[in-house]
Amino acid sequence: MSMSLPKPIADYVEANARLDVDGMLKPFLRDAVFIDNGKHFEGQAAIRQLLEEEVVPVKAIFTPDTVREEDGDVVVEGPARGDFPGSPLRFTYRFTLLDGAIKTLETTV
């Protein structure tokens, strides 16, 4: 990947490219929150379930093409491709980082 992403975000994106659920979970804090188009998933067990049920089955792979800081968060945008209607769709991922890990990830189309 040519752009410079903070390590926990880069680790998440790289694991997503492999559809590696354990790798995608690793950069999240235990009590992290993943907000997927308004639906809240709190804690690693809930996030794992989301990834296993909604990301991996449709092979949804996010490829960031822009990154910026906004209000203390890291905002990453790019297409997600996979076996889902409308693919590819452009997503915005808003990461809140804490102590070198992902505290919150909010995704929107």
C-alpha angles and dihedrals in degrees: 000000000000101000123079112247127175109263099254091051093045089049091051093048093047092049090047090055087059093041085236106161095189090050092048091051097046097080093051124096114241092252096040122143124223114195110195110190091323098320113116123220113182124195131011095280092057092043090050090052091051092050094045094047104034110021109035099042092056093038091235107185120182118211112191118214102170134037132183141158116246127174091339094309130105111238117200124184134188146110126299116207129193147106097310135106114281095016122200099047124174112239135190116213116195112195126193109197127201126180093346095310139091112268097171135009119187119185125193134172 
